[in-house]
Amino acid sequence: MPSLILVVDEDPQIHQVVGRWLADAGYECMNALTPRDARDILRAGAAPTVVILADQFREESGLSFAQRLIQRGRDLGLLFLAPLGSASELGGQLLGLPERILVKPPSRRNLIVTVDELVLAVEAITRGCAQKLES
């Protein structure tokens, strides 16, 4: 079963391009225009391995949305897409999960390599937690 990637960005072009790249790489992809839409998707039962999100939305920052995800105890990787200036500012505020920042718009290669790395990191965390429970 392919890993699910949730893309949260107000730019429909990001959904179209990133979704196509992820599908070509064998991932399942869901899109949300806002953090509120993403929360609805998650409440409906979606369990993404990685969330790709913009650094800023009209209603809240990408960082605050990510913090809410973490508070709910989700094991996932985070990939922030940010303009060049914001990417360097965001770097000092990362959350301790498997996370990366790419300058927006990312290249296809950088996006896929980064998502692959995050999926592997999350799977390793999940395996480690499962092994601890079995002990």
KOLGUKOL-959214 format. One record per residue: residue number from 1; x, y, z of N, C-alpha, C in turn. Coordinates in steps of 0.02 Angstrom, whole numbers. Layout:
% KOLGUKOL-959214
<atom num="NUM" n_c1="X" n_c2="Y" n_c3="Z" ca_c1="X" ca_c2="Y" ca_c3="Z" c_c1="X" c_c2="Y" c_c3="Z"/>
...
END
This chain:
% KOLGUKOL-959214
<atom num="1" n_c1="42" n_c2="-59" n_c3="0" ca_c1="0" ca_c2="0" ca_c3="0" c_c1="45" c_c2="62" c_c3="0"/>
<atom num="2" n_c1="34" n_c2="108" n_c3="-46" ca_c1="77" ca_c2="167" ca_c3="-49" c_c1="65" c_c2="214" c_c3="10"/>
<atom num="3" n_c1="117" n_c2="249" n_c3="29" ca_c1="111" ca_c2="299" ca_c3="82" c_c1="66" c_c2="356" c_c3="59"/>
<atom num="4" n_c1="27" n_c2="383" n_c3="105" ca_c1="-17" ca_c2="439" ca_c3="91" c_c1="20" c_c2="504" c_c3="107"/>
<atom num="5" n_c1="19" n_c2="550" n_c3="61" ca_c1="49" ca_c2="616" ca_c3="70" c_c1="-8" c_c2="667" c_c3="66"/>
<atom num="6" n_c1="-12" n_c2="711" n_c3="116" ca_c1="-62" ca_c2="764" ca_c3="117" c_c1="-27" c_c2="830" c_c3="99"/>
<atom num="7" n_c1="-51" n_c2="862" n_c3="46" ca_c1="-23" ca_c2="926" ca_c3="25" c_c1="-72" c_c2="982" c_c3="46"/>
<atom num="8" n_c1="-47" n_c2="1028" n_c3="87" ca_c1="-88" ca_c2="1083" ca_c3="112" c_c1="-57" c_c2="1147" c_c3="86"/>
<atom num="9" n_c1="-90" n_c2="1177" n_c3="38" ca_c1="-64" ca_c2="1239" ca_c3="7" c_c1="-122" c_c2="1275" c_c3="-25"/>
<atom num="10" n_c1="-121" n_c2="1342" n_c3="-20" ca_c1="-175" ca_c2="1382" ca_c3="-50" c_c1="-168" c_c2="1389" c_c3="-126"/>
<atom num="11" n_c1="-113" n_c2="1366" n_c3="-154" ca_c1="-100" ca_c2="1372" ca_c3="-225" c_c1="-120" c_c2="1308" c_c3="-261"/>
<atom num="12" n_c1="-175" n_c2="1309" n_c3="-300" ca_c1="-196" ca_c2="1249" ca_c3="-336" c_c1="-144" c_c2="1221" c_c3="-383"/>
<atom num="13" n_c1="-99" n_c2="1263" n_c3="-409" ca_c1="-46" ca_c2="1239" ca_c3="-453" c_c1="2" c_c2="1193" c_c3="-415"/>
<atom num="14" n_c1="15" n_c2="1208" n_c3="-353" ca_c1="57" ca_c2="1164" ca_c3="-312" c_c1="24" c_c2="1096" c_c3="-307"/>
<atom num="15" n_c1="-41" n_c2="1095" n_c3="-294" ca_c1="-78" ca_c2="1031" ca_c3="-289" c_c1="-71" c_c2="992" c_c3="-354"/>
<atom num="16" n_c1="-80" n_c2="1025" n_c3="-410" ca_c1="-79" ca_c2="991" ca_c3="-474" c_c1="-9" c_c2="963" c_c3="-489"/>
<atom num="17" n_c1="41" n_c2="1004" n_c3="-483" ca_c1="109" ca_c2="982" ca_c3="-500" c_c1="136" c_c2="932" c_c3="-450"/>
<atom num="18" n_c1="133" n_c2="949" n_c3="-386" ca_c1="159" ca_c2="905" ca_c3="-334" c_c1="120" c_c2="839" c_c3="-333"/>
<atom num="19" n_c1="55" n_c2="843" n_c3="-340" ca_c1="15" ca_c2="782" ca_c3="-342" c_c1="35" c_c2="735" c_c3="-399"/>
<atom num="20" n_c1="48" n_c2="764" n_c3="-457" ca_c1="69" ca_c2="723" ca_c3="-515" c_c1="137" c_c2="692" c_c3="-502"/>
<atom num="21" n_c1="183" n_c2="731" n_c3="-475" ca_c1="250" ca_c2="705" ca_c3="-460" c_c1="247" c_c2="648" c_c3="-409"/>
<atom num="22" n_c1="207" n_c2="658" n_c3="-357" ca_c1="201" ca_c2="607" ca_c3="-305" c_c1="169" c_c2="543" c_c3="-332"/>
<atom num="23" n_c1="117" n_c2="551" n_c3="-373" ca_c1="84" ca_c2="493" ca_c3="-403" c_c1="133" c_c2="455" c_c3="-448"/>
<atom num="24" n_c1="172" n_c2="492" n_c3="-487" ca_c1="222" ca_c2="460" ca_c3="-530" c_c1="274" c_c2="421" c_c3="-490"/>
<atom num="25" n_c1="287" n_c2="445" n_c3="-429" ca_c1="336" ca_c2="412" ca_c3="-385" c_c1="305" c_c2="356" c_c3="-344"/>
<atom num="26" n_c1="240" n_c2="343" n_c3="-353" ca_c1="206" ca_c2="288" ca_c3="-319" c_c1="171" c_c2="305" c_c3="-254"/>
<atom num="27" n_c1="163" n_c2="369" n_c3="-240" ca_c1="128" ca_c2="390" ca_c3="-179" c_c1="55" c_c2="405" c_c3="-193"/>
<atom num="28" n_c1="14" n_c2="397" n_c3="-141" ca_c1="-55" ca_c2="419" ca_c3="-143" c_c1="-55" c_c2="491" c_c3="-117"/>
<atom num="29" n_c1="-94" n_c2="535" n_c3="-147" ca_c1="-91" ca_c2="605" ca_c3="-129" c_c1="-162" c_c2="632" c_c3="-117"/>
<atom num="30" n_c1="-169" n_c2="671" n_c3="-63" ca_c1="-231" ca_c2="708" ca_c3="-49" c_c1="-213" c_c2="782" c_c3="-44"/>
<atom num="31" n_c1="-259" n_c2="825" n_c3="-62" ca_c1="-247" ca_c2="897" ca_c3="-61" c_c1="-295" c_c2="934" c_c3="-17"/>
<atom num="32" n_c1="-270" n_c2="986" n_c3="15" ca_c1="-312" ca_c2="1032" ca_c3="54" c_c1="-288" c_c2="1103" c_c3="39"/>
<atom num="33" n_c1="-336" n_c2="1148" n_c3="30" ca_c1="-318" ca_c2="1218" ca_c3="16" c_c1="-299" c_c2="1256" c_c3="79"/>
<atom num="34" n_c1="-326" n_c2="1236" n_c3="137" ca_c1="-315" ca_c2="1272" ca_c3="199" c_c1="-302" c_c2="1222" c_c3="256"/>
<atom num="35" n_c1="-273" n_c2="1246" n_c3="310" ca_c1="-267" ca_c2="1202" ca_c3="369" c_c1="-335" c_c2="1176" c_c3="393"/>
<atom num="36" n_c1="-386" n_c2="1216" n_c3="388" ca_c1="-453" ca_c2="1194" ca_c3="409" c_c1="-475" c_c2="1134" c_c3="365"/>
<atom num="37" n_c1="-465" n_c2="1139" n_c3="299" ca_c1="-481" ca_c2="1083" ca_c3="254" c_c1="-441" c_c2="1021" c_c3="273"/>
<atom num="38" n_c1="-377" n_c2="1031" n_c3="290" ca_c1="-334" ca_c2="975" ca_c3="309" c_c1="-359" c_c2="942" c_c3="373"/>
<atom num="39" n_c1="-379" n_c2="982" n_c3="421" ca_c1="-406" ca_c2="954" ca_c3="483" c_c1="-469" c_c2="912" c_c3="469"/>
<atom num="40" n_c1="-511" n_c2="936" n_c3="424" ca_c1="-571" ca_c2="897" ca_c3="405" c_c1="-552" c_c2="830" c_c3="374"/>
<atom num="41" n_c1="-501" n_c2="831" n_c3="332" ca_c1="-477" ca_c2="769" ca_c3="300" c_c1="-451" c_c2="721" c_c3="354"/>
<atom num="42" n_c1="-414" n_c2="747" n_c3="402" ca_c1="-386" ca_c2="705" ca_c3="455" c_c1="-441" c_c2="678" c_c3="501"/>
<atom num="43" n_c1="-490" n_c2="720" n_c3="516" ca_c1="-547" ca_c2="698" ca_c3="558" c_c1="-586" c_c2="642" c_c3="524"/>
<atom num="44" n_c1="-587" n_c2="643" n_c3="457" ca_c1="-623" ca_c2="592" ca_c3="419" c_c1="-585" c_c2="526" c_c3="417"/>
<atom num="45" n_c1="-524" n_c2="525" n_c3="447" ca_c1="-488" ca_c2="462" ca_c3="452" c_c1="-425" c_c2="455" c_c3="411"/>
<atom num="46" n_c1="-408" n_c2="504" n_c3="371" ca_c1="-346" ca_c2="500" ca_c3="332" c_c1="-287" c_c2="498" c_c3="379"/>
<atom num="47" n_c1="-237" n_c2="457" n_c3="363" ca_c1="-177" ca_c2="451" ca_c3="404" c_c1="-115" c_c2="459" c_c3="361"/>
<atom num="48" n_c1="-98" n_c2="521" n_c3="345" ca_c1="-39" ca_c2="531" ca_c3="301" c_c1="26" c_c2="514" c_c3="337"/>
<atom num="49" n_c1="73" n_c2="492" n_c3="297" ca_c1="141" ca_c2="479" ca_c3="322" c_c1="180" c_c2="545" c_c3="323"/>
<atom num="50" n_c1="167" n_c2="587" n_c3="272" ca_c1="200" ca_c2="651" ca_c3="266" c_c1="148" c_c2="705" c_c3="250"/>
<atom num="51" n_c1="157" n_c2="763" n_c3="281" ca_c1="116" ca_c2="821" ca_c3="264" c_c1="163" c_c2="873" c_c3="232"/>
<atom num="52" n_c1="146" n_c2="892" n_c3="171" ca_c1="182" ca_c2="946" ca_c3="137" c_c1="140" c_c2="1008" c_c3="145"/>
<atom num="53" n_c1="170" n_c2="1061" n_c3="173" ca_c1="130" ca_c2="1120" ca_c3="186" c_c1="168" c_c2="1184" c_c3="173"/>
<atom num="54" n_c1="128" n_c2="1235" n_c3="155" ca_c1="156" ca_c2="1301" ca_c3="146" c_c1="178" c_c2="1329" c_c3="213"/>
<atom num="55" n_c1="224" n_c2="1377" n_c3="212" ca_c1="246" ca_c2="1406" ca_c3="275" c_c1="195" c_c2="1455" c_c3="303"/>
<atom num="56" n_c1="150" n_c2="1481" n_c3="260" ca_c1="102" ca_c2="1531" ca_c3="283" c_c1="36" c_c2="1523" c_c3="246"/>
<atom num="57" n_c1="-18" n_c2="1530" n_c3="283" ca_c1="-86" ca_c2="1530" ca_c3="255" c_c1="-121" c_c2="1594" c_c3="278"/>
<atom num="58" n_c1="-177" n_c2="1610" n_c3="247" ca_c1="-214" ca_c2="1670" ca_c3="268" c_c1="-237" c_c2="1664" c_c3="340"/>
<atom num="59" n_c1="-258" n_c2="1604" n_c3="361" ca_c1="-288" ca_c2="1596" ca_c3="427" c_c1="-238" c_c2="1579" c_c3="482"/>
<atom num="60" n_c1="-180" n_c2="1553" n_c3="466" ca_c1="-129" ca_c2="1537" ca_c3="516" c_c1="-64" c_c2="1519" c_c3="482"/>
<atom num="61" n_c1="-11" n_c2="1514" n_c3="521" ca_c1="53" ca_c2="1495" ca_c3="492" c_c1="56" c_c2="1419" c_c3="484"/>
<atom num="62" n_c1="98" n_c2="1397" n_c3="437" ca_c1="109" ca_c2="1326" ca_c3="429" c_c1="138" c_c2="1295" c_c3="491"/>
<atom num="63" n_c1="181" n_c2="1332" n_c3="526" ca_c1="212" ca_c2="1308" ca_c3="587" c_c1="160" c_c2="1296" c_c3="642"/>
<atom num="64" n_c1="112" n_c2="1342" n_c3="650" ca_c1="61" ca_c2="1331" ca_c3="702" c_c1="16" c_c2="1272" c_c3="684"/>
<atom num="65" n_c1="0" n_c2="1263" n_c3="620" ca_c1="-39" ca_c2="1205" ca_c3="599" c_c1="0" c_c2="1141" c_c3="615"/>
<atom num="66" n_c1="65" n_c2="1140" n_c3="599" ca_c1="106" ca_c2="1081" ca_c3="613" c_c1="108" c_c2="1067" c_c3="688"/>
<atom num="67" n_c1="113" n_c2="1118" n_c3="729" ca_c1="114" ca_c2="1109" ca_c3="801" c_c1="49" c_c2="1076" c_c3="825"/>
<atom num="68" n_c1="-7" n_c2="1095" n_c3="796" ca_c1="-71" ca_c2="1064" ca_c3="814" c_c1="-72" c_c2="990" c_c3="796"/>
<atom num="69" n_c1="-43" n_c2="973" n_c3="738" ca_c1="-39" ca_c2="903" ca_c3="718" c_c1="2" c_c2="863" c_c3="769"/>
<atom num="70" n_c1="57" n_c2="892" n_c3="790" ca_c1="101" ca_c2="858" ca_c3="837" c_c1="66" c_c2="848" c_c3="904"/>
<atom num="71" n_c1="30" n_c2="900" n_c3="927" ca_c1="-6" ca_c2="895" ca_c3="991" c_c1="-57" c_c2="840" c_c3="990"/>
<atom num="72" n_c1="-82" n_c2="822" n_c3="932" ca_c1="-131" ca_c2="768" ca_c3="927" c_c1="-98" c_c2="700" c_c3="924"/>
<atom num="73" n_c1="-31" n_c2="699" n_c3="929" ca_c1="5" ca_c2="635" ca_c3="934" c_c1="13" c_c2="599" c_c3="868"/>
<atom num="74" n_c1="16" n_c2="634" n_c3="814" ca_c1="24" ca_c2="601" ca_c3="749" c_c1="98" c_c2="588" c_c3="734"/>
<atom num="75" n_c1="114" n_c2="526" n_c3="714" ca_c1="181" ca_c2="511" ca_c3="689" c_c1="182" c_c2="526" c_c3="615"/>
<atom num="76" n_c1="216" n_c2="579" n_c3="597" ca_c1="218" ca_c2="597" ca_c3="526" c_c1="280" c_c2="640" c_c3="513"/>
<atom num="77" n_c1="296" n_c2="645" n_c3="449" ca_c1="349" ca_c2="689" ca_c3="427" c_c1="319" c_c2="753" c_c3="401"/>
<atom num="78" n_c1="356" n_c2="807" n_c3="408" ca_c1="333" ca_c2="872" ca_c3="386" c_c1="381" c_c2="900" c_c3="334"/>
<atom num="79" n_c1="353" n_c2="924" n_c3="279" ca_c1="393" ca_c2="957" ca_c3="228" c_c1="363" c_c2="1026" c_c3="216"/>
<atom num="80" n_c1="399" n_c2="1078" n_c3="237" ca_c1="376" ca_c2="1146" ca_c3="227" c_c1="401" c_c2="1171" c_c3="159"/>
<atom num="81" n_c1="356" n_c2="1202" n_c3="121" ca_c1="374" ca_c2="1236" ca_c3="59" c_c1="371" c_c2="1310" c_c3="74"/>
<atom num="82" n_c1="427" n_c2="1344" n_c3="65" ca_c1="430" ca_c2="1415" ca_c3="86" c_c1="471" c_c2="1455" c_c3="35"/>
<atom num="83" n_c1="453" n_c2="1519" n_c3="27" ca_c1="495" ca_c2="1563" ca_c3="-14" c_c1="565" c_c2="1568" c_c3="17"/>
<atom num="84" n_c1="613" n_c2="1586" n_c3="-23" ca_c1="683" ca_c2="1587" ca_c3="-1" c_c1="693" c_c2="1622" c_c3="66"/>
<atom num="85" n_c1="669" n_c2="1682" n_c3="75" ca_c1="679" ca_c2="1719" ca_c3="137" c_c1="646" c_c2="1685" c_c3="197"/>
<atom num="86" n_c1="587" n_c2="1658" n_c3="187" ca_c1="551" ca_c2="1625" ca_c3="242" c_c1="583" c_c2="1559" c_c3="261"/>
<atom num="87" n_c1="613" n_c2="1526" n_c3="213" ca_c1="643" ca_c2="1460" ca_c3="226" c_c1="698" c_c2="1467" c_c3="278"/>
<atom num="88" n_c1="738" n_c2="1519" n_c3="274" ca_c1="792" ca_c2="1527" ca_c3="322" c_c1="764" c_c2="1545" c_c3="391"/>
<atom num="89" n_c1="711" n_c2="1584" n_c3="394" ca_c1="679" ca_c2="1601" ca_c3="458" c_c1="647" c_c2="1540" c_c3="490"/>
<atom num="90" n_c1="616" n_c2="1498" n_c3="451" ca_c1="581" ca_c2="1439" ca_c3="476" c_c1="630" c_c2="1389" c_c3="504"/>
<atom num="91" n_c1="691" n_c2="1388" n_c3="477" ca_c1="741" ca_c2="1340" ca_c3="499" c_c1="755" c_c2="1341" c_c3="573"/>
<atom num="92" n_c1="748" n_c2="1397" n_c3="605" ca_c1="762" ca_c2="1401" ca_c3="677" c_c1="703" c_c2="1380" c_c3="720"/>
<atom num="93" n_c1="647" n_c2="1360" n_c3="690" ca_c1="586" ca_c2="1346" ca_c3="728" c_c1="561" c_c2="1275" c_c3="719"/>
<atom num="94" n_c1="602" n_c2="1231" n_c3="693" ca_c1="578" ca_c2="1164" ca_c3="678" c_c1="558" c_c2="1126" c_c3="741"/>
<atom num="95" n_c1="521" n_c2="1073" n_c3="732" ca_c1="481" ca_c2="1045" ca_c3="787" c_c1="507" c_c2="980" c_c3="817"/>
<atom num="96" n_c1="562" n_c2="953" n_c3="793" ca_c1="588" ca_c2="892" ca_c3="822" c_c1="563" c_c2="827" c_c3="790"/>
<atom num="97" n_c1="519" n_c2="831" n_c3="743" ca_c1="497" ca_c2="773" ca_c3="705" c_c1="540" c_c2="767" c_c3="643"/>
<atom num="98" n_c1="532" n_c2="712" n_c3="605" ca_c1="565" ca_c2="712" ca_c3="540" c_c1="535" c_c2="769" c_c3="499"/>
<atom num="99" n_c1="576" n_c2="818" n_c3="483" ca_c1="550" ca_c2="876" ca_c3="447" c_c1="604" c_c2="905" c_c3="402"/>
<atom num="100" n_c1="582" n_c2="936" n_c3="349" ca_c1="627" ca_c2="968" ca_c3="301" c_c1="595" c_c2="1032" c_c3="276"/>
<atom num="101" n_c1="636" n_c2="1073" n_c3="246" ca_c1="612" ca_c2="1135" ca_c3="214" c_c1="639" c_c2="1136" c_c3="144"/>
<atom num="102" n_c1="596" n_c2="1149" n_c3="95" ca_c1="618" ca_c2="1160" ca_c3="27" c_c1="595" c_c2="1229" c_c3="5"/>
<atom num="103" n_c1="637" n_c2="1261" n_c3="-35" ca_c1="618" ca_c2="1326" ca_c3="-62" c_c1="565" c_c2="1315" c_c3="-115"/>
<atom num="104" n_c1="514" n_c2="1357" n_c3="-114" ca_c1="457" ca_c2="1352" ca_c3="-160" c_c1="472" c_c2="1393" c_c3="-222"/>
<atom num="105" n_c1="460" n_c2="1368" n_c3="-281" ca_c1="437" ca_c2="1300" ca_c3="-297" c_c1="495" c_c2="1251" c_c3="-297"/>
<atom num="106" n_c1="484" n_c2="1191" n_c3="-272" ca_c1="539" ca_c2="1141" ca_c3="-270" c_c1="549" c_c2="1110" c_c3="-339"/>
<atom num="107" n_c1="607" n_c2="1081" n_c3="-348" ca_c1="617" ca_c2="1041" ca_c3="-409" c_c1="585" c_c2="972" c_c3="-397"/>
<atom num="108" n_c1="568" n_c2="939" n_c3="-451" ca_c1="538" ca_c2="873" ca_c3="-445" c_c1="585" c_c2="825" c_c3="-408"/>
<atom num="109" n_c1="648" n_c2="825" n_c3="-426" ca_c1="697" ca_c2="780" ca_c3="-395" c_c1="702" c_c2="794" c_c3="-321"/>
<atom num="110" n_c1="712" n_c2="857" n_c3="-301" ca_c1="719" ca_c2="873" ca_c3="-230" c_c1="657" c_c2="854" c_c3="-191"/>
<atom num="111" n_c1="598" n_c2="866" n_c3="-220" ca_c1="536" ca_c2="849" ca_c3="-185" c_c1="531" c_c2="774" c_c3="-172"/>
<atom num="112" n_c1="542" n_c2="734" n_c3="-224" ca_c1="534" ca_c2="661" ca_c3="-217" c_c1="587" c_c2="632" c_c3="-170"/>
<atom num="113" n_c1="649" n_c2="654" n_c3="-177" ca_c1="702" ca_c2="629" ca_c3="-133" c_c1="686" c_c2="647" c_c3="-60"/>
<atom num="114" n_c1="663" n_c2="707" n_c3="-48" ca_c1="647" ca_c2="729" ca_c3="19" c_c1="588" c_c2="690" c_c3="48"/>
<atom num="115" n_c1="535" n_c2="680" n_c3="8" ca_c1="478" ca_c2="641" ca_c3="31" c_c1="499" c_c2="569" c_c3="46"/>
<atom num="116" n_c1="540" n_c2="540" n_c3="2" ca_c1="564" ca_c2="472" ca_c3="14" c_c1="601" c_c2="468" c_c3="82"/>
<atom num="117" n_c1="644" n_c2="517" n_c3="96" ca_c1="681" ca_c2="518" ca_c3="159" c_c1="634" c_c2="524" c_c3="219"/>
<atom num="118" n_c1="584" n_c2="567" n_c3="213" ca_c1="537" ca_c2="576" ca_c3="268" c_c1="496" c_c2="513" c_c3="281"/>
<atom num="119" n_c1="474" n_c2="481" n_c3="227" ca_c1="435" ca_c2="419" ca_c3="234" c_c1="477" c_c2="366" c_c3="270"/>
<atom num="120" n_c1="539" n_c2="359" n_c3="251" ca_c1="583" ca_c2="310" ca_c3="284" c_c1="593" c_c2="327" c_c3="357"/>
<atom num="121" n_c1="602" n_c2="391" n_c3="373" ca_c1="611" ca_c2="412" ca_c3="442" c_c1="550" c_c2="398" c_c3="484"/>
<atom num="122" n_c1="491" n_c2="412" n_c3="458" ca_c1="429" ca_c2="399" ca_c3="495" c_c1="418" c_c2="324" c_c3="504"/>
<atom num="123" n_c1="433" n_c2="285" n_c3="452" ca_c1="426" ca_c2="213" ca_c3="458" c_c1="473" c_c2="185" c_c3="511"/>
<atom num="124" n_c1="534" n_c2="213" n_c3="516" ca_c1="581" ca_c2="190" ca_c3="567" c_c1="555" c_c2="207" c_c3="637"/>
<atom num="125" n_c1="527" n_c2="266" n_c3="646" ca_c1="498" ca_c2="286" ca_c3="710" c_c1="441" c_c2="240" c_c3="729"/>
<atom num="126" n_c1="397" n_c2="227" n_c3="681" ca_c1="340" ca_c2="184" ca_c3="693" c_c1="362" c_c2="113" c_c3="711"/>
<atom num="127" n_c1="411" n_c2="87" n_c3="675" ca_c1="438" ca_c2="20" ca_c3="691" c_c1="468" c_c2="19" c_c3="761"/>
<atom num="128" n_c1="505" n_c2="71" n_c3="778" ca_c1="535" ca_c2="76" ca_c3="845" c_c1="483" c_c2="76" c_c3="900"/>
<atom num="129" n_c1="429" n_c2="113" n_c3="889" ca_c1="375" ca_c2="115" ca_c3="939" c_c1="341" c_c2="47" c_c3="945"/>
<atom num="130" n_c1="330" n_c2="14" n_c3="889" ca_c1="298" ca_c2="-51" ca_c3="890" c_c1="342" c_c2="-102" c_c3="926"/>
<atom num="131" n_c1="408" n_c2="-99" n_c3="915" ca_c1="453" ca_c2="-145" ca_c3="948" c_c1="454" c_c2="-134" c_c3="1023"/>
<atom num="132" n_c1="451" n_c2="-71" n_c3="1045" ca_c1="449" ca_c2="-56" ca_c3="1117" c_c1="385" c_c2="-83" c_c3="1149"/>
<atom num="133" n_c1="329" n_c2="-78" n_c3="1113" ca_c1="266" ca_c2="-104" ca_c3="1139" c_c1="267" c_c2="-180" c_c3="1146"/>
<atom num="134" n_c1="302" n_c2="-214" n_c3="1099" ca_c1="306" ca_c2="-286" ca_c3="1101" c_c1="352" c_c2="-311" c_c3="1157"/>
<atom num="135" n_c1="399" n_c2="-270" n_c3="1178" ca_c1="448" ca_c2="-291" ca_c3="1230" c_c1="416" c_c2="-297" c_c3="1298"/>
END
